[in-house]
Amino acid sequence: MKKYQIKITSEAEKDIEDIYDYVAKKDTPQNAEYILDNLESLILSLSETPERGHYPPELSIQGIKEFREVIFKPYRAIYEISNNTVIVHLCVDGRRDMMSLLERRILR
């Protein structure tokens, strides 16, 4: 089975830190750890089967099919596959204004 390298952009790393900090502050550090562990597992699992992600609907309706996403509700990790590398560009709460985020971070 082909293994893919995982690369998380600095912006996506900051997204994950922000999620952790927000949940730890507004809920509990234990829940923040739970979310962090699940997001990390989800992202690392892309090294085995990155094609399993689906196209983000906000991009798909514009005909953009180079990015995919996997979800740990309500969080969305949006990535692209380039050769043998999975590049994670965003990891955000899907309840946010996704189109604005995508325009700023992917559709620049």
PABAZA-201612 format. One record per residue: residue number from 0; residue in one letter; x negated, y negated, z of N, C-alpha, C, O in turn. Coordinates in pm, whole numbers, padded with zeros to 5 digits. Example, Ala and Ser with C-alpha at 12.3 -4.5 7.8 and 13.67 -1.06 7.14 Angstrom:
2
(0,a,(-01319,00569,00780),(-01230,00450,00780),(-01320,00330,00780),(-01424,00332,00846)),
(1,s,(-01285,00225,00708),(-01367,00106,00714),(-01290,-00003,00787),(-01341,-00114,00804)),
//
This chain:
108
(0,m,(-00084,00117,00000),(00000,00000,00000),(-00089,-00125,00000),(-00188,-00132,00073)),
(1,k,(-00053,-00221,-00081),(-00129,-00345,-00093),(-00108,-00430,00033),(00004,-00445,00081)),
(2,k,(-00217,-00485,00085),(-00212,-00575,00201),(-00236,-00717,00153),(-00324,-00743,00072)),
(3,y,(-00157,-00808,00205),(-00172,-00949,00173),(-00234,-01022,00291),(-00207,-00990,00407)),
(4,q,(-00316,-01120,00259),(-00371,-01206,00363),(-00265,-01311,00397),(-00194,-01358,00308)),
(5,i,(-00254,-01347,00524),(-00159,-01449,00567),(-00234,-01578,00594),(-00332,-01579,00670)),
(6,k,(-00189,-01685,00533),(-00245,-01818,00559),(-00129,-01907,00604),(-00028,-01920,00535)),
(7,i,(-00146,-01969,00720),(-00044,-02060,00772),(-00101,-02201,00760),(-00207,-02231,00816)),
(8,t,(-00032,-02287,00688),(-00081,-02424,00672),(-00081,-02494,00808),(-00012,-02452,00900)),
(9,s,(-00159,-02600,00818),(-00163,-02675,00943),(-00026,-02734,00976),(00010,-02746,01093)),
(10,e,(00050,-02770,00873),(00185,-02822,00897),(00276,-02715,00956),(00353,-02743,01048)),
(11,a,(00266,-02593,00906),(00347,-02483,00958),(00305,-02447,01100),(00388,-02414,01184)),
(12,e,(00174,-02452,01127),(00127,-02427,01263),(00185,-02531,01359),(00226,-02498,01470)),
(13,k,(00187,-02656,01315),(00245,-02763,01397),(00394,-02739,01417),(00446,-02763,01526)),
(14,d,(00463,-02692,01313),(00606,-02659,01326),(00627,-02558,01438),(00716,-02575,01522)),
(15,i,(00545,-02454,01439),(00559,-02348,01539),(00531,-02402,01679),(00603,-02369,01774)),
(16,e,(00428,-02484,01691),(00398,-02546,01821),(00514,-02633,01868),(00551,-02631,01985)),
(17,d,(00572,-02709,01775),(00685,-02797,01809),(00806,-02716,01855),(00875,-02755,01950)),
(18,i,(00833,-02605,01788),(00944,-02518,01829),(00920,-02467,01970),(01008,-02472,02055)),
(19,y,(00799,-02418,01994),(00765,-02366,02127),(00783,-02475,02233),(00849,-02452,02335)),
(20,d,(00726,-02593,02210),(00734,-02702,02307),(00879,-02743,02333),(00917,-02766,02448)),
(21,y,(00959,-02752,02228),(01098,-02793,02242),(01176,-02691,02325),(01248,-02729,02418)),
(22,v,(01162,-02564,02292),(01237,-02460,02364),(01189,-02451,02509),(01271,-02435,02600)),
(23,a,(01059,-02461,02531),(01006,-02455,02667),(01060,-02570,02752),(01087,-02553,02871)),
(24,k,(01074,-02686,02691),(01122,-02804,02763),(01273,-02802,02783),(01322,-02832,02893)),
(25,k,(01348,-02767,02679),(01494,-02774,02684),(01559,-02647,02739),(01674,-02650,02784)),
(26,d,(01486,-02536,02737),(01539,-02408,02784),(01443,-02354,02890),(01436,-02408,03001)),
(27,t,(01369,-02250,02857),(01271,-02195,02951),(01144,-02156,02877),(01149,-02126,02758)),
(28,p,(01030,-02156,02947),(00907,-02109,02883),(00918,-01962,02839),(00855,-01923,02740)),
(29,q,(00995,-01883,02910),(01012,-01742,02872),(01083,-01730,02737),(01044,-01649,02653)),
(30,n,(01186,-01811,02717),(01255,-01807,02587),(01165,-01862,02477),(01170,-01814,02363)),
(31,a,(01084,-01962,02509),(00989,-02015,02411),(00889,-01906,02370),(00856,-01893,02252)),
(32,e,(00841,-01829,02467),(00748,-01718,02438),(00816,-01612,02351),(00755,-01559,02258)),
(33,y,(00941,-01581,02383),(01017,-01481,02306),(01028,-01525,02159),(01005,-01446,02068)),
(34,i,(01063,-01651,02139),(01077,-01703,02002),(00942,-01702,01932),(00932,-01661,01816)),
(35,l,(00838,-01749,02001),(00704,-01750,01944),(00659,-01611,01902),(00608,-01591,01792)),
(36,d,(00679,-01514,01991),(00639,-01375,01959),(00712,-01323,01837),(00652,-01260,01750)),
(37,n,(00842,-01351,01828),(00920,-01302,01714),(00884,-01372,01584),(00879,-01309,01479)),
(38,l,(00859,-01502,01591),(00817,-01574,01469),(00682,-01525,01421),(00661,-01504,01301)),
(39,e,(00589,-01505,01514),(00458,-01455,01476),(00467,-01315,01416),(00401,-01287,01315)),
(40,s,(00547,-01228,01475),(00564,-01093,01422),(00626,-01096,01282),(00583,-01023,01193)),
(41,l,(00726,-01182,01266),(00791,-01195,01136),(00692,-01240,01030),(00687,-01183,00921)),
(42,i,(00613,-01342,01061),(00516,-01394,00965),(00408,-01290,00936),(00373,-01269,00820)),
(43,l,(00356,-01226,01039),(00251,-01125,01017),(00303,-01005,00938),(00226,-00942,00865)),
(44,s,(00431,-00974,00951),(00488,-00860,00877),(00489,-00886,00726),(00503,-00793,00647)),
(45,l,(00474,-01012,00687),(00469,-01044,00544),(00345,-00988,00477),(00339,-00979,00355)),
(46,s,(00245,-00949,00556),(00124,-00891,00497),(00153,-00757,00430),(00079,-00713,00343)),
(47,e,(00261,-00693,00471),(00300,-00562,00415),(00397,-00576,00298),(00379,-00515,00193)),
(48,t,(00501,-00657,00317),(00608,-00665,00216),(00657,-00809,00199),(00770,-00842,00238)),
(49,p,(00576,-00894,00141),(00618,-01034,00127),(00733,-01054,00028),(00805,-01153,00036)),
(50,e,(00750,-00960,-00064),(00856,-00975,-00164),(00996,-00959,-00104),(01095,-00990,-00171)),
(51,r,(01005,-00911,00019),(01137,-00888,00079),(01211,-01018,00110),(01334,-01017,00123)),
(52,g,(01138,-01129,00122),(01203,-01256,00150),(01291,-01299,00033),(01267,-01261,-00081)),
(53,h,(01392,-01378,00063),(01479,-01426,-00044),(01444,-01571,-00077),(01372,-01637,-00003)),
(54,y,(01496,-01619,-00187),(01470,-01756,-00230),(01552,-01851,-00145),(01672,-01829,-00128)),
(55,p,(01492,-01956,-00091),(01569,-02055,-00015),(01677,-02114,-00105),(01647,-02159,-00215)),
(56,p,(01801,-02115,-00060),(01910,-02161,-00147),(01892,-02306,-00194),(01932,-02340,-00305)),
(57,e,(01833,-02391,-00110),(01813,-02531,-00147),(01719,-02544,-00267),(01731,-02638,-00346)),
(58,l,(01626,-02451,-00279),(01533,-02452,-00392),(01587,-02372,-00510),(01570,-02411,-00625)),
(59,s,(01651,-02262,-00479),(01704,-02175,-00583),(01803,-02247,-00674),(01802,-02227,-00795)),
(60,i,(01889,-02330,-00615),(01989,-02401,-00697),(01924,-02503,-00790),(01986,-02551,-00885)),
(61,q,(01798,-02536,-00761),(01723,-02627,-00848),(01635,-02549,-00946),(01558,-02608,-01021)),
(62,g,(01647,-02416,-00944),(01571,-02333,-01035),(01428,-02306,-00989),(01347,-02255,-01066)),
(63,i,(01397,-02339,-00863),(01263,-02317,-00810),(01258,-02179,-00745),(01326,-02153,-00646)),
(64,k,(01176,-02092,-00803),(01170,-01953,-00757),(01030,-01913,-00710),(01000,-01793,-00703)),
(65,e,(00945,-02009,-00679),(00810,-01973,-00636),(00797,-01960,-00485),(00694,-01915,-00434)),
(66,f,(00902,-01999,-00413),(00899,-01991,-00267),(01003,-01892,-00219),(01107,-01872,-00283)),
(67,r,(00973,-01830,-00107),(01065,-01734,-00045),(01077,-01770,00103),(01003,-01853,00155)),
(68,e,(01172,-01706,00168),(01187,-01730,00311),(01229,-01603,00382),(01295,-01515,00326)),
(69,v,(01189,-01596,00509),(01237,-01494,00601),(01292,-01570,00722),(01251,-01682,00751)),
(70,i,(01386,-01506,00790),(01459,-01576,00896),(01457,-01498,01026),(01479,-01376,01029)),
(71,f,(01432,-01570,01133),(01459,-01526,01270),(01552,-01634,01323),(01507,-01738,01371)),
(72,k,(01683,-01607,01312),(01785,-01711,01334),(01762,-01787,01462),(01736,-01729,01567)),
(73,p,(01771,-01920,01452),(01800,-02003,01335),(01675,-02051,01261),(01682,-02142,01178)),
(74,y,(01561,-01990,01290),(01434,-02038,01235),(01405,-01975,01098),(01431,-01857,01074)),
(75,r,(01351,-02058,01011),(01321,-02016,00874),(01173,-02038,00846),(01120,-02147,00868)),
(76,a,(01107,-01934,00797),(00967,-01944,00754),(00968,-01942,00602),(01010,-01844,00541)),
(77,i,(00922,-02050,00541),(00921,-02063,00396),(00778,-02051,00347),(00688,-02119,00396)),
(78,y,(00758,-01964,00248),(00623,-01930,00204),(00620,-01905,00054),(00724,-01895,-00012)),
(79,e,(00498,-01896,00003),(00479,-01856,-00135),(00376,-01745,-00139),(00292,-01733,-00050)),
(80,i,(00383,-01666,-00243),(00287,-01558,-00264),(00196,-01601,-00377),(00241,-01630,-00488)),
(81,s,(00066,-01604,-00349),(-00033,-01644,-00448),(-00143,-01538,-00450),(-00222,-01528,-00357)),
(82,n,(-00146,-01459,-00557),(-00239,-01348,-00568),(-00220,-01253,-00450),(-00113,-01195,-00435)),
(83,n,(-00322,-01237,-00365),(-00313,-01147,-00250),(-00292,-01223,-00120),(-00324,-01172,-00012)),
(84,t,(-00239,-01345,-00129),(-00223,-01429,-00011),(-00079,-01477,00002),(-00015,-01516,-00096)),
(85,v,(-00029,-01473,00124),(00100,-01531,00159),(00070,-01662,00230),(00004,-01663,00333)),
(86,i,(00119,-01772,00174),(00094,-01904,00232),(00224,-01955,00292),(00321,-01981,00222)),
(87,v,(00224,-01968,00425),(00342,-02017,00497),(00334,-02169,00501),(00238,-02226,00553)),
(88,h,(00437,-02235,00445),(00439,-02380,00436),(00523,-02446,00545),(00491,-02556,00590)),
(89,l,(00629,-02380,00586),(00719,-02436,00687),(00766,-02325,00779),(00781,-02210,00738)),
(90,c,(00790,-02362,00903),(00857,-02272,00997),(00941,-02363,01084),(00892,-02422,01180)),
(91,v,(01069,-02374,01050),(01153,-02475,01112),(01291,-02421,01148),(01333,-02315,01101)),
(92,d,(01358,-02497,01232),(01497,-02466,01268),(01583,-02494,01145),(01586,-02606,01094)),
(93,g,(01653,-02393,01099),(01734,-02404,00979),(01853,-02496,00993),(01921,-02525,00894)),
(94,r,(01882,-02544,01113),(01994,-02636,01133),(01953,-02779,01102),(02037,-02870,01103)),
(95,r,(01826,-02800,01076),(01779,-02935,01041),(01817,-02967,00896),(01867,-02881,00824)),
(96,d,(01793,-03090,00857),(01819,-03132,00719),(01710,-03070,00631),(01605,-03130,00609)),
(97,m,(01737,-02951,00581),(01637,-02875,00507),(01595,-02943,00378),(01477,-02939,00342)),
(98,m,(01687,-03005,00309),(01651,-03067,00181),(01548,-03177,00202),(01453,-03188,00125)),
(99,s,(01564,-03258,00306),(01466,-03363,00334),(01330,-03303,00368),(01227,-03351,00320)),
(100,l,(01330,-03198,00449),(01205,-03132,00485),(01136,-03074,00362),(01016,-03092,00342)),
(101,l,(01213,-03007,00279),(01156,-02946,00159),(01103,-03052,00063),(00999,-03032,00000)),
(102,e,(01173,-03163,00051),(01126,-03271,-00037),(00994,-03328,00013),(00904,-03358,-00066)),
(103,r,(00982,-03342,00145),(00858,-03398,00200),(00742,-03301,00198),(00628,-03342,00179)),
(104,r,(00770,-03173,00215),(00661,-03079,00236),(00630,-02988,00117),(00517,-02943,00102)),
(105,i,(00728,-02962,00033),(00706,-02869,-00077),(00725,-02935,-00213),(00649,-02908,-00307)),
(106,l,(00823,-03019,-00225),(00855,-03078,-00355),(00788,-03213,-00378),(00839,-03295,-00453)),
(107,r,(00675,-03236,-00313),(00607,-03365,-00324),(00563,-03393,-00465),(00503,-03497,-00491)),
//
